[in-house]
């Protein structure tokens, strides 16, 4: 089984499955490092990769003086590659089965806002302005659902169900569709945007189906979303960096702090592997309650009953 040919096929599979170019590029770099290791071992066929070979590779990665997540990025693509091969019966035995990407014992999550900082950020948009009503809806959706930037950008008007207070994520990472709860606060601001702001903006471009649009009726771009977050972060006096992924981490962390079951958070975030979500157990749960409406601090922060 030719290594280079198989890796190309695997990357094509990732692309067809809806993985982002950035993720595929990262996997490619990790697999290049793995390929170089196999070359050092005199291995030119993936069928010759044994559990012992993988253990040696893992030990070499762990010995490097690099960050834990960087180590994970050298092991994760290899695990996904062999999972891909065994799922398609191209290999009978997965030599990476049960292998842990990194020792997560001391791994830290990225920037997370406190509840006070999140409340301050939510309060920044001036609700007498059309653009700021839209901005508040965007902030609320990010915080309530923990969705990714690409997922928010690709939301269409008919992906919202304000009656049941849910969003349908149709274009998710890896093409894994899911339904996420909005909660009453996010639903309230999203309804105001849909009823009062979007129709006004859409007059200039009535064929646009994306949920969030600018004053010209064009779909919001990733850079425009980041600029919105930057503006309101500065206005709130928050020194931490605030990106869409910061709000995703903040949503997950606050849920876990309030006692949400980690498997619920995994489903909410759309993680394929529980190990990806388990990093949020670094924060201590305060109390086990009911699910989203009870857990989500947006209920408390915004004074809206869940």
Backbone as a ProteinNet text record, in pm:
[ID]
protein_1_A
[PRIMARY]
XXXXXXXXXXXXXXXXXXXXXXXXXXXXXXXXXXXXXXXXXXXXXXXXXXXXXXXXXXXXXXXXXXXXXXXXXXXXXXXXXXXXXXXXXXXXXXXXXXXXXXXXXXXXXXXXXXXXXXXXXXXXXXXXXXXXXXXXXXXXXXXXXXXXXXXXXXXXXXXXXXXXXXXXXXXXXXXXXXXXXXXXXXXXXXXXXXXXXXXXXXXXXXXXXXXXXXXXXXXXXXXXXXXXXXXXXXXXXXXXXXXXXXXXXXXXXXXXXXXXXXXXXXXXXXXXXXXXXXXXXXXXXXXXXXXXXXXXXXXXXXXXXX
[TERTIARY]
85.2	0	88.7	98.2	186.1	144.8	241.3	212.1	162.9	236.6	200.6	64.9	42	-85.8	-201.7	-182.5	-288.5	-318.1	-214.7	-234.4	-312.1	-280	-353.6	-500.5	-528.2	-666.4	-737.3	-664.6	-721.6	-756	-667.3	-693.5	-810.8	-823.4	-939.4	-1068.3	-1058.3	-1173.1	-1212.7	-1114.7	-1142.9	-1209.9	-1160.7	-1219.2	-1363.6	-1389.4	-1525.4	-1617.1	-1558.2	-1636.3	-1664.8	-1609.6	-1639.6	-1541.5	-1425.2	-1325.3	-1268.7	-1233.3	-1181.3	-1041.6	-1002.8	-869.4	-760.9	-787.9	-690.4	-668.3	-776.3	-765.2	-690.8	-725.1	-660	-511.4	-479.4	-338.3	-264	-328.5	-266.9	-245.8	-344.7	-331.2	-217.4	-207.3	-102.4	36.1	54.6	185.3	217.8	116.5	137.5	173.2	109.1	135.5	270.7	315.9	450.4	554.5	532.7	626	625.7	506.9	493	560.1	543.8	605.4	757.5	811.5	957.1	1003.7	924.3	958.6	959.8	858.1	852.5	971.8	1012.6	1128.4	1253.7	1267	1380.4	1379.9	1258.8	1245.6	1253.3	1266.6	1273.7	1138.7	1029.7	894.1	836.9	795.5	741.4	599.6	538	402.9	326.7	210.1	133.2	88	83.7	47.1	155.7	273.6	384.5	390.9	300.3	299.8	231.7	307.9	257	231.1	175.9	154.6	287.9	391	523.6	580.9	557.7	603.7	533.6	403.3	327.4	369.6	403.1	450.6	582.1	669.3	797.7	775.6	680.3	649.5	594.9	504.9	445	550.8	642.6	749.2	839.7	865.2	949.7	881.1	750.5	675.1	672.9	646.6	637.1	769.7	879.6	1011.8	1049.6	975.6	1009	975.7	1059.1	1034.1	935.2	813.7	710.5	583.5	490	365.1	285.6	203.6	124.8	31.8	-30.3	-122.4	-48.1	74.5	154.8	188.6	216	240.3	115.1	0.7	-126	-147.9	-107.2	-126.6	-36.2	62.9	147.2	96	10.1	-43.5	-186.5	-266.3	-408	-428.6	-356.8	-379.2	-348	-248.1	-210.8	-323	-380.5	-492.7	-610.2	-640.7	-753	-726.2	-601.1	-565.2	-592.5	-547.2	-566.2	-712.3	-784.7	-928.5	-997.4	-956.2	-1009.8	-981.7	-861.1	-822.6	-895.5	-912.2	-980.4	-1130.7	-1187.9	-1330.9	-1366.5	-1271.5	-1294.7	-1238	-1201.5	-1151.3	-1025.1	-949.9	-822	-713.3	-741.5	-657.3	-747	-698.7	-777.8	-761.3	-640.6	-609.3	-560.9	-615.5	-575.2	-461.9	-338.2	-225.3	-230.4	-321.8	-331.1	-447.9	-520.4	-638.7	-602.8	-677.5	-653.8	-540.6	-474.1	-360.8	-410.4	-354.4	-391.4	-303.2	-366.2	-290.9	-180.7	-215.7	-117.5	-163.2	-73.5	-113.5	-183.7	-315.3	-394	-395.1	-318.8	-322	-295.1	-195.7	-157.2	-193.9	-275.3	-312.6	-408.7	-388.9	-474.7	-560.5	-681.9	-765	-723.7	-768.3	-733.2	-810.7	-810.6	-875.4	-1024	-1068	-1209.7	-1249.1	-1364.6	-1412.9	-1483.6	-1472.3	-1550.2	-1695.3	-1784.5	-1924.6	-1939.9	-1862.4	-1869.7	-1821.3	-1712.7	-1661.5	-1760.3	-1821.7	-1919.4	-2039.4	-2084.8	-2197.3	-2162.8	-2041.1	-1996.8	-1991.8	-1942	-1935	-2075.1	-2168.1	-2305.6	-2373.4	-2333.5	-2398.1	-2345.5	-2238.8	-2176.9	-2258.5	-2322.2	-2397.3	-2504.1	-2510	-2608.8	-2737.1	-2837.6	-2957.6	-3047.7	-3002.9	-3076.1	-3025.8	-2919.7	-2860.6	-2890.6	-2921.5	-2953.6	-2836.9	-2716.9	-2601.6	-2575.8	-2599.6	-2571	-2676.1	-2798.5	-2898.8	-2855.1	-2805.8	-2750.5	-2631.2	-2540.9	-2423.6	-2462.2	-2563.2	-2606.1	-2659.9	-2733.9	-2785.9	-2671.2	-2567.3	-2451.2	-2381.7	-2358	-2293	-2374.7	-2505.1	-2592.9	-2592.1	-2595	-2595.1	-2463.8	-2351.8	-2222.2	-2219.6	-2260.3	-2248.4	-2347.7	-2466.3	-2569.4	-2544.4	-2494.2	-2482.6	-2341.9	-2240.4	-2103.2	-2067.7	-2141.8	-2113.3	-1984.5	-1927.4	-1803.9	-1833.5	-1728.3	-1744.2	-1801	-1745	-1794	-1940.8	-1979	-2117.7	-2210.9	-2169	-2250.8	-2261	-2148.8	-2146.4	-2240.4	-2247.5	-2326	-2471.6	-2511.4	-2651.7	-2739.1	-2851.5	-2947.8	-3073.6	-3155.4	-3273.7	-3359.6	-3374.5	-3463.3	-3398.7	-3279.4	-3215.7	-3254.4	-3335	-3377.6	-3520	-3544.8	-3678.8	-3698.3	-3752.8	-3767.2	-3880.2	-3973.7	-4081.5	-4025.5	-3941.2	-3879.1	-3744.7	-3701.1	-3575.8	-3455.3	-3439.5	-3325.6	-3270.2	-3145.7	-3081.9	-3047.4	-3063.9	-3025.4	-2891.4	-2788.9	-2655.5	-2641.9	-2660.6	-2658.9	-2520.4	-2434.3	-2300.6	-2197.2	-2193.3	-2103.4	-1971.7	-1875	-1744.7	-1762.9	-1702.8	-1715.6	-1852.9	-1934.4	-2070.2	-2159.3	-2131	-2214.6	-2319.6	-2439.5	-2545.6	-2591.6	-2638.7	-2690.1	-2789.5	-2861.4	-2955.8	-2906.7	-2900.5	-2851.1	-2956.9	-2969.3	-3067.4	-3020.1	-3112.2	-3080.5	-3095.4	-3198.8	-3228.1	-3307.7	-3375.4	-3468.3	-3399.3	-3285.2	-3217.7	-3170.5	-3101.8	-3055.6	-3173.8	-3279.8	-3399.3	-3461.2	-3461.2	-3519.7	-3447.6	-3314.2	-3238.3	-3235.2	-3236.4	-3238.9	-3373.2	-3481.6	-3613.1	-3619.3	-3562.8	-3563.5	-3485.6	-3371.3	-3291.9	-3369.1	-3432.7	-3503.9	-3626.7	-3691.2	-3814.5	-3790.1	-3688.2	-3668.9	-3549.8	-3445.4	-3321.2	-3295.7	-3301.2	-3267.1	-3355.7	-3487.1	-3570.2	-3528.4	-3484.5	-3439.2	-3311.4	-3215.4	-3090.4	-3113.6	-3206.1	-3227.7	-3290.9	-3344.1	-3404	-3303	-3176.1	-3072.5	-3026.6	-3058.1	-3013.6	-3112.3	-3234.7	-3341	-3317	-3223.1	-3198.5	-3103.4	-3039.6	-2944.7	-3018.5	-2973.3	-3039	-2966.5	-2843.4	-2767.4	-2838.9	-2826.7	-2896.6	-2841.2	-2711.8	-2651.7	-2593	-2644.5	-2602.6	-2563.8	-2493.3	-2454.1	-2554	-2524.2	-2618.2	-2640.6	-2550.6	-2566.7	-2642.5	-2683.9	-2757	-2668.2	-2537.9	-2444	-2414.7	-2384.4	-2354.7	-2232.9	-2239.7	-2127.5	-2007.4	-1888.5	-1765.3	-1700.4	-1612.2	-1541	-1467.7	-1404.8	-1330.7	-1424.3	-1542.3	-1639.1	-1684.1	-1704.1	-1743.5	-1632.4	-1508.7	-1396	-1384.1	-1409.1	-1403	-1511.7	-1628.6	-1738.1	-1695.6	-1636.8	-1592.7	-1483	-1392.2	-1281.9	-1335.9	-1428.8	-1484.5	-1550.7	-1635.9	-1709.4	-1619.5	-1514.9	-1418.1	-1347	-1302.8	-1233.5	-1327	-1450.9	-1548	-1576.7	-1568.9	-1595	-1473.3	-1360.1	-1238.1	-1179.1	-1208.4	-1156.9	-1017.5	-919.9	-781.6	-753.1	-829.6	-808	-846.5	-787.1	-830.9	-966.8	-1053.3	-1187.2	-1212.7	-1213.8	-1241.1	-1369.1	-1421.5	-1536.7	-1509.3	-1385.8	-1354.4	-1344.5	-1310.2	-1312.3	-1453.3	-1551.7	-1690.6	-1737.1	-1686.5	-1717.3	-1663.3	-1537.5	-1478.3	-1550.7	-1588	-1656.3	-1791.4	-1865.4	-1993.9	-1975.4	-1879.8	-1857.9	-1811.3	-1718.9	-1663.8	-1770.2	-1851.6	-1956.7	-2059.9	-2089.9	-2183.1	-2127.8	-2000	-1937.9	-1929.7	-1898.6	-1893.8	-2027.9	-2133.8	-2267.3	-2315.9	-2232.6	-2266	-2315.6	-2307	-2356.4	-2275.7	-2343.3	-2277.4	-2188.3	-2067.3	-1969.9	-2018.8	-2099.9	-2151.9	-2255.2	-2326.5	-2418	-2338.9	-2229.7	-2145.7	-2083	-2042.6	-1987.1	-2087.7	-2212.5	-2315.9	-2345.2	-2348.6	-2374.2	-2267.6	-2140.6	-2029.8	-2006	-2063	-2043.1	-1908.2	-1850.5	-1722.9	-1743	-1660.2	-1668.7	-1616.1	-1517.6	-1451.8	-1468.4	-1507.9	-1528.7	-1400.6	-1286.1	-1158.2	-1137.4	-1192.9	-1180.8	-1256.9	-1368.1	-1452.9	-1404	-1336.3	-1301	-1206.2	-1143	-1056.6	-1134	-1266.1	-1347.4	-1377	-1343.2	-1361.2	-1251.6	-1159.2	-1057.7	-1121.6	-1238.2	-1309	-1402.7	-1416.9	-1493.5	-1642.4	-1723.9	-1868.3	-1915.2	-2008.8	-2061.2	-2181.2	-2266.5	-2390.6	-2456.7	-2508.4	-2575.7	-2722	-2765.5	-2903.8	-2963	-3067.3	-3123.8	-3035.6	-3070.5	-2981.3	-2977.9	-2978.3	-2935.1	-2998.7	-3131.7	-3195	-3160.4	-3144.1	-3109.3	-2962.9	-2876.2	-2732.8	-2687.3	-2739.4	-2671.5	-2681.1	-2565.2	-2564.3	-2628.4	-2654.2	-2722.5	-2855.7	-2919.5	-3045.9	-3027.4	-2918.4	-2892.4	-2839.2	-2746.8	-2680.7	-2777.9	-2877.1	-2967.9	-3100.1	-3116.3	-3240.2	-3359.2	-3334.1	-3441.8	-3464	-3584	-3612.7	-3600.2	-3538.6	-3522.4	-3641.4
-119.8	0	124.7	189	304.6	417.5	466.6	565	696.9	750.9	881.5	877.9	772.2	759.9	750.2	673	655	784.8	861.5	989.3	1086.1	1087	1173.4	1133.9	1003.5	955.1	993.5	984.9	1020.1	1168.7	1253.6	1397.9	1432.6	1360.8	1380.9	1340.7	1235.6	1191.7	1300.8	1361.5	1467.7	1586.2	1620.1	1731.7	1702.5	1580.9	1541.6	1537.4	1510.3	1502.5	1639.5	1744.7	1879.6	1939.8	1876.4	1933.4	2062.3	2155.7	2283.3	2265.9	2360	2355.4	2363.6	2440.8	2455	2322.1	2249.5	2120	2020.8	2017.8	1925.3	1957.8	2085.9	2127.7	2081.2	2096.8	2053.5	1902.6	1827.5	1682.4	1644.6	1718.1	1689.4	1705.3	1809.8	1833.3	1722.2	1681.8	1573.6	1443.3	1416.4	1293	1297	1416.6	1430.1	1389.5	1432.2	1398.9	1248.7	1188.6	1043.6	967.7	1017.4	953.1	954.2	1067.3	1077.5	976	958.7	861.4	719.5	687.2	553.9	530.2	635.6	623.3	590.2	653.2	625.5	480	423.5	284.9	185.3	236.5	149.7	90.9	160.4	112.6	191.3	120.3	185.6	139.4	67.8	15.5	26.5	91.5	111.4	-20.2	-127.4	-256.8	-313.2	-254.4	-299.5	-224.5	-127.4	-49	-130.6	-166.2	-246.1	-158.7	-219.4	-149.3	-102.7	-184.9	-150.9	-28.5	-23	92.4	218.7	208.1	324	367.5	272.6	307.4	384.6	339.6	408.5	549.8	562.8	694.8	787	734.6	814	859.2	770.8	805.7	914.2	906.6	1008.7	1144.6	1145.9	1271.6	1328.2	1244.2	1290.8	1343.6	1296.1	1339.5	1476.9	1525.9	1656.1	1770.5	1873.9	1989.8	2088.2	2040.3	2123.4	2116.8	2206.3	2212.1	2083	2051.8	1929.8	1923.9	2036.6	2035.3	2012.6	2063.9	2040.4	1892.7	1829.6	1684.6	1611	1656.9	1593.7	1604.9	1716.8	1739.3	1651.1	1586.6	1491.8	1348.4	1326	1192	1178.9	1283.5	1278.2	1240.6	1303.7	1268.6	1122.3	1068.3	929.1	837.3	870.5	792.3	796.7	915.5	929.3	854.5	853.1	781.8	632.3	574.5	430.6	396	487.5	466	460.9	551	555.7	424.9	371.6	250.1	127.3	120.1	2.9	9.2	129	142.1	98	111.9	72.2	-65.5	-137.3	-274.4	-284.6	-174.7	-177.8	-232.7	-228.6	-290.8	-368.8	-482.5	-561.2	-513.8	-467.3	-426.1	-282	-202.4	-63.4	-56.3	-26.9	-24.5	92.3	188.9	304	291.1	179.7	165.6	179.7	266.5	289.6	385.6	432.7	523.4	662.9	720.6	855.1	956.2	1059.4	1158.2	1222.7	1268.7	1326.3	1296.9	1314.9	1307.7	1438.4	1433.3	1554.5	1602.6	1535.1	1564.9	1711.3	1768	1906.3	2001.7	1953	2037.3	2146.8	2266.3	2379.1	2416.5	2465.6	2514.2	2657.6	2707	2842.2	2946.4	3068.5	3180.5	3153.6	3180.6	3167.9	3293.9	3349.4	3467	3425.4	3508.5	3486.4	3523.4	3488.2	3526.3	3677.8	3746.5	3892.5	3953.2	3898.8	3948.3	3919	3801	3766	3858.8	3888.6	3980	4118.2	4163.9	4294.5	4296.8	4189.2	4181.7	4186.6	4110.4	4106.8	4243.5	4320.8	4450.4	4562.8	4539.3	4647.1	4697.5	4610.7	4662.3	4763.6	4873.7	4978.8	4938.8	4898.8	4842.2	4945.1	5068.9	5168.8	5172.5	5095.4	5089.9	4956.2	4959.1	4835.5	4737.7	4789.4	4700.1	4635.4	4709.2	4655.4	4555.3	4569.4	4466.4	4335.7	4345.4	4227.3	4172.2	4261.7	4217.4	4144.5	4197.6	4132.3	3992.2	3978.2	3846.6	3750	3799.1	3715	3669.8	3763.6	3730.5	3628.9	3649.3	3559.2	3418.7	3410.9	3279.9	3206.2	3275.5	3214.4	3159.9	3243.1	3206.8	3098.3	3103.3	3006.7	2869.3	2865	2737.9	2680.7	2766.5	2720.3	2678.2	2727.4	2685.2	2749.1	2687.2	2736.1	2854.8	2929.2	3044.9	3002.5	2898	2852.9	2812.1	2751.9	2708.6	2828.6	2933.6	3053.8	3123.8	3134.7	3199.8	3129.8	2997.4	2919.2	2899.4	2953.1	2944.1	3017.7	2958.8	3024.3	3055.5	3144	3189.3	3071.3	2972.2	2861.2	2753.2	2782.8	2693.9	2731.4	2833.9	2877.9	2831.7	2791.7	2755.1	2822.7	2944.9	3022.8	2971.5	2898.7	2841	2736.1	2647.9	2544.5	2588.9	2708.7	2767.5	2677.7	2643.4	2563	2616	2579.7	2604	2469.6	2460.3	2339.8	2366.3	2297.1	2314.8	2216	2266.4	2181	2164.5	2265	2260.2	2260.5	2148.4	2136.1	2071.9	2077.6	2016.6	1866.4	1814.2	1672.5	1633.3	1734.8	1712.6	1637.8	1654.7	1592.3	1694.9	1682.4	1776.2	1754.4	1863.6	1851.5	1964	1951.2	2053.2	2105.1	2237.9	2295	2388.1	2387.7	2474.6	2619.2	2710.4	2853	2909.5	2867.8	2932.1	3059.4	3107.4	3219.2	3351.5	3375	3502.7	3515.4	3411.5	3414.3	3419.4	3346.5	3347	3486.2	3554.4	3688.3	3785.6	3786.6	3881.8	3840.3	3710.7	3664.3	3698.1	3686.5	3721.6	3870.3	3954.5	4098.1	4130.6	4063.4	4084	4039.6	3923.2	3869.2	3951.7	4008	4082.3	4228.7	4290	4433.5	4474.6	4392.7	4434.5	4364.2	4233.7	4160.7	4198.4	4212.5	4251.2	4384.7	4478.3	4609.6	4595.1	4515.1	4493.5	4413.7	4317.9	4226.2	4292.6	4414	4483.7	4503.3	4518.3	4541.8	4412.3	4299.5	4170.8	4062	4064.6	3976.4	3827.5	3792.2	3650.5	3586.3	3668.1	3613.7	3532.2	3408.2	3319.2	3309.7	3359.2	3348.6	3424.8	3373	3431.5	3569.7	3579.6	3706.7	3779.3	3899.8	3979.2	4119.2	4192.5	4329.1	4429.4	4556.7	4660.6	4663.9	4596.8	4589	4464	4385	4263.5	4146	4160.5	4053.8	3970.7	3844.2	3755.4	3805.2	3792.8	3833.1	3743.7	3803.1	3728.6	3695	3596	3565.3	3685.9	3763.6	3880.4	3983.9	4002.5	4097.5	4054.6	3925	3872.8	3898.7	3873.4	3895.4	4042.9	4132.9	4275.8	4317.1	4257.2	4284.7	4246.1	4127.2	4081.2	4171.8	4212.2	4298.7	4432.3	4490.9	4620.1	4612.6	4514.9	4506.8	4461.9	4385.4	4349.7	4473.7	4558.2	4681.1	4771.8	4785.7	4869.8	4818	4685.6	4625.7	4632.6	4673.1	4682.3	4546.9	4447.7	4312.7	4301.9	4265.2	4257.9	4127.9	4024.5	3895.7	3906	3819.6	3812.8	3744.3	3790	3732.3	3698.2	3571.1	3521.4	3438.4	3398.5	3308	3181.6	3131.9	3009.8	3036.8	3161	3197.6	3183.7	3227.9	3219.1	3073.7	2992.5	2848.6	2783.3	2814.7	2760.4	2813.2	2941.7	3002.2	2936.4	2913	2843.7	2707.5	2629.3	2494.3	2497.1	2587.3	2594.7	2635	2733.7	2777.5	2667.7	2591.5	2480	2376.4	2341.7	2242.6	2296.1	2423.8	2484.2	2474.8	2479.7	2473.3	2329.5	2232.5	2093.9	2014	2067.2	1994.5	1867.3	1760.9	1635	1653.8	1597.5	1620.2	1564.8	1459.8	1404.1	1496.7	1570.7	1671.8	1781.9	1825.6	1929.8	1879.6	1753.2	1693.6	1701.3	1666.1	1669.3	1811.8	1904.1	2044.1	2099.4	2070.8	2125.1	2048.7	1929.8	1851.8	1785.3	1749.4	1679.5	1532.1	1478.3	1336.7	1249.4	1299.7	1220.1	1286.9	1208.5	1261.3	1321	1265.3	1314.3	1461.8	1506.8	1647.6	1736	1686.4	1764.7	1758.8	1650.5	1627.9	1731.7	1810.9	1916.9	2012.5	2025.6	2119.3	2070.1	1943.3	1894.4	1948.3	2025.4	2090.9	2187.1	2241.9	2329.8	2245.5	2277.4	2194.6	2223.9	2119.5	2140.7	2188.2	2283.8	2336	2254.5	2215.4	2152.9	2091	1970.2	1904.3	1946.7	2002.6	2049.2	1991.1	2050	2005.6	2056.4	2020.7	2051.3	2199.1	2229.8	2359.6	2480.4	2488.3	2608.3	2630.7	2522.4	2534.9	2568.3	2496.7	2517.4	2652.6	2693.2	2801.7	2933.3	2993	3116.1	3233.6	3221.2	3327.4	3358.8	3258.8	3278.3	3376.1	3357.1	3443.8	3578.9	3576.9	3699.8	3799.1	3747.8	3835.1	3854.8	3792.5	3808.2	3747.6	3645.8	3582.1	3443.4	3410.5	3280	3174.1	3061.3	2951.8	2864.3
0	0	0	-112.4	-126.9	-32	42.4	146.7	88.1	-6.8	-62.8	-132.8	-209.8	-281.5	-183.7	-78.1	21.2	94.4	125	193.7	104.4	-24.2	-117.8	-120.8	-126.2	-125.3	4.2	115.8	245.9	250.8	201	200.1	108.8	-1.6	-88.7	-17	62.2	142.2	242.4	307	403.7	335.1	217.2	142.7	105.9	58.9	21.7	143.2	259.7	382.9	443.2	382.3	426.6	525	542.7	632.7	572.1	657.9	609.5	550.3	465.4	405.5	512.3	616.3	724.3	795.2	822	888.6	800.8	672.5	579.5	568	565.8	560.2	685	801.4	926.4	929.5	881.6	874.5	780.2	668.5	571.9	631.6	711.1	774.6	873.7	950.6	1046.1	977.1	865.2	791.1	720.9	685.6	628.1	731.8	855.4	962.6	987.2	982.2	1001.7	887.4	766.3	650	661.3	709.4	727.9	833	938	1042.1	983.8	903.6	843.7	751.7	680.3	592.5	672.7	789.7	878.1	924.1	936	981.7	866.3	744.5	628.1	589.9	625.5	596	479.2	373.6	255.2	222.5	316.2	295.1	427.4	422.3	546.1	609.8	532.5	588.2	680.2	673.9	758.8	891.8	908.3	1032.5	1141.8	1243	1354.3	1476.7	1577.6	1704.7	1763	1746.5	1798.5	1725.7	1596.1	1517.8	1565.9	1589.3	1634.5	1774.3	1859.2	1993.8	1985.3	1896.8	1878.1	1824.3	1732.1	1676.5	1785.2	1865.1	1971.7	2072.1	2104.8	2200.5	2142.7	2013.1	1949.5	1952.6	1924.7	1928	2069	2166	2305.2	2357.9	2302.6	2348.9	2295.7	2197.9	2139.1	2235.3	2239.5	2327.3	2263.7	2238.9	2175.6	2258.6	2229.6	2305.8	2290.2	2392	2390.3	2270.5	2236.9	2123.9	1992.6	1982.3	1862.6	1850.6	1964	1963.4	1916.9	1965.9	1926.8	1776.7	1719.4	1575.8	1490.5	1552.9	1480.2	1493.3	1592.3	1614.7	1563.2	1580.7	1541.7	1394.7	1299.8	1158.3	1129.3	1199	1177.7	1227	1341.9	1393	1296.3	1245.7	1153.6	1022.7	979.1	856.3	872.2	982.5	1001.7	1031.7	1093.8	1112.1	975.3	887	750.3	676.6	691.2	620.5	673.1	804.6	861.1	837.6	840.5	814.6	672.7	581.8	442.5	412	519.2	506.5	421.7	415.3	345.9	437.5	567.1	668.4	763.5	810.4	904.3	1048	1079.7	1217.1	1217	1309	1323.1	1425.2	1385.4	1479.2	1577.3	1554.2	1644.7	1742.4	1736.6	1821.1	1969.4	2038.6	2180.8	2209.7	2107.4	2127.4	2163.2	2267.1	2310.8	2238.6	2184.5	2106.4	2188.5	2305.3	2397.1	2538.1	2630.6	2771	2803.2	2824.1	2843.1	2988	3072.2	3215.7	3244.9	3175.8	3203.5	3090.7	2998	2884.9	2928.6	2876.4	2910.7	2791	2820.4	2711.3	2679.5	2565.3	2524.2	2603.4	2550.9	2619.5	2641.6	2763.7	2800.2	2876.5	2845.5	2916.9	3045.2	3145.4	3267.5	3238.5	3329	3310.8	3308.1	3390.3	3394.9	3263.8	3209.1	3081.2	2968.7	2973.4	2869.9	2877.2	2997.3	3013.7	2959.3	2988.9	2940.5	2788.2	2728.1	2582.4	2521.4	2578.2	2527.4	2537.5	2637.1	2660.7	2571.4	2496.3	2419.6	2300.5	2223.1	2107.7	2148.2	2074.3	2097.2	2024.7	2100.2	2040.2	1973.7	1966.4	1887.7	1743.4	1716.4	1583	1516.6	1389.2	1316.7	1318.8	1289	1284.3	1420.2	1526.6	1659.3	1705.6	1658	1686.9	1621.6	1498.4	1430.8	1507.5	1552.3	1626.3	1754	1824.7	1948.7	1918.8	1809.6	1771.2	1742.5	1675.7	1644.3	1772.7	1863.7	1991.1	2069.3	2073.4	2148.1	2088.4	1956.2	1890.6	1917.2	1904.9	1934.2	2077.1	2170.6	2311.9	2351.6	2297.8	2335.4	2275.7	2152.5	2081.6	2074.3	2085.5	2072.2	1930.7	1831	1693.7	1642.8	1541.6	1479.8	1388.6	1355.2	1266.8	1131.3	1072.1	941.3	948.3	1059.2	1075.6	1083.8	1153.4	1162.9	1027.4	957.7	826.8	728.9	737.6	642.2	683.6	797	835.9	735.1	700.7	614.5	695.4	643.6	716.7	761.7	672.7	703.8	791.3	841.6	938.1	1080.9	1095.3	1228.3	1255.4	1378.6	1423.4	1558.5	1553.7	1675.5	1763.7	1705.7	1785.6	1882	1829.1	1912.3	1968.5	1929	1977.8	1948	1820	1777.5	1645.4	1619.2	1489.7	1428.2	1297.4	1224.5	1157.1	1201.3	1144.9	1029.5	907.9	789.3	729.9	748.2	690	801.5	872.3	986.3	943.9	1031.1	1006	985.4	879.6	850.9	801.4	764.4	713.4	812.8	940.6	1042.5	1086.3	1033.8	1067.1	1210.5	1272.6	1407.8	1434.9	1543.2	1587	1721.7	1735.9	1861.9	1921.4	2055.1	2120.6	2126.4	2105.9	2112.1	2251.6	2322.3	2449.4	2426.1	2528.6	2510.9	2481.7	2543.7	2521.1	2376.2	2325.8	2187.2	2090.7	2122.6	2036.9	2030.7	2144.6	2152.5	2059.8	2066.5	1984.9	1838.3	1812.8	1675	1609.9	1685.9	1634	1599.2	1686.5	1661.1	1533.9	1516.9	1396	1272.1	1277.9	1162.1	1125.6	1225.4	1199.3	1163.6	1223.2	1207.7	1121.1	1118.7	1054.8	922.3	923.5	801.3	681.9	699.8	583.7	522.9	607.6	560.6	478.6	529	457	328.4	333.3	221.5	99.2	116.7	2.1	-111	-75.1	-175.9	-242.9	-182.1	-236.9	-193	-245.5	-197.7	-219.8	-306.7	-332.4	-231	-147.1	-49.6	55.9	77.6	173.3	306.8	312.7	438.2	549.1	668.8	783.5	817.7	830.5	871.5	750	727.3	611.6	657.3	570.3	603.1	545.4	558.4	517	365.5	291.1	145.7	103.4	199.3	168	133.9	152.5	122.1	246.5	225.9	338.5	415.8	545.6	630.5	603	603.3	581.8	715.7	719	843.6	900.9	813.6	861.2	922	862.9	918.2	1057.5	1076.6	1207.7	1309.8	1268.4	1360.7	1397.8	1302.2	1330.5	1429.5	1417.6	1512	1653.2	1667.2	1799.3	1854.4	1766.3	1810.3	1860.7	1786.8	1825.4	1963.1	1982.3	2108.3	2223.5	2192.9	2297.3	2349.4	2255.8	2294.2	2373.5	2325.8	2396	2537.3	2552.9	2684.3	2775.2	2720.1	2800.7	2834.7	2752.1	2775.1	2713.8	2793.6	2746.3	2672.3	2700	2633.7	2486	2404.3	2265.2	2260.8	2173.2	2161	2014.1	1985.5	1850.4	1855.8	1740.7	1743.6	1824.3	1815.8	1890.8	2040.5	2077.2	2219.1	2274.1	2197	2241.7	2244.9	2154.6	2155	2282.8	2315	2438	2561.3	2556.3	2669.9	2693.8	2586.5	2597.1	2664	2612.5	2664.6	2809.7	2839.6	2975.1	3075.7	3041.7	3133	3154.9	3051.5	3067.3	3164.6	3146.8	3235.5	3378	3392.8	3525.2	3596.8	3519.2	3576.2	3595.6	3557.9	3584.1	3465.9	3345	3227.5	3205.5	3168.5	3136.4	3014.6	3021.1	2914.9	2781	2784.2	2658.3	2595.4	2677.5	2623.4	2554.1	2617.5	2558.8	2429	2426.6	2304.7	2190.1	2219	2115.7	2071.4	2167.4	2134.5	2040.7	2071.1	1993.2	1863.6	1851.9	1729.9	1723.9	1840.8	1843.2	1809.4	1722.3	1688.4	1801.1	1873.7	1976.9	2113.2	2211	2345.4	2402.9	2363.3	2414.7	2380.5	2267.7	2229	2327.1	2374.9	2465.6	2608.6	2645.4	2785	2843.1	2756.2	2806.6	2895.6	2870.4	2947.7	3087.6	3118.3	3254.7	3346.3	3289.6	3372.8	3471.9	3434.1	3525.9	3608.9	3735.9	3827.7	3816.4	3792.1	3791.4	3927.8	3929.2	4054.6	4101.9	4008.4	4049.7	3927.3	3940.7	3829.7	3828.2	3713.9	3699.3	3572.9	3520.8	3395	3282.6	3155.8	3045	3006.4	2877.9	2828	2894.5	2899.1	2953.3	3099.1	3173.7	3314.9	3330	3252	3265.4	3214.2	3098.6	3028	3102.4	3138	3215	3143.1	3012.3	2940.7	3005.5	3064.3	3135.8	3250.6	3323.3	3439.3	3395.2	3299.1	3256.7	3196.2	3123	3051.7	3123.7	3240.2	3314.6	3245.4	3160.7	3087.2	3145.5	3182.8	3238	3130.4	3165.4	3070.3	3069.5
[MASK]
++++++++++++++++++++++++++++++++++++++++++++++++++++++++++++++++++++++++++++++++++++++++++++++++++++++++++++++++++++++++++++++++++++++++++++++++++++++++++++++++++++++++++++++++++++++++++++++++++++++++++++++++++++++++++++++++++++++++++++++++++++++++++++++++++++++++++++++++++++++++++++++++++++++++++++++++++

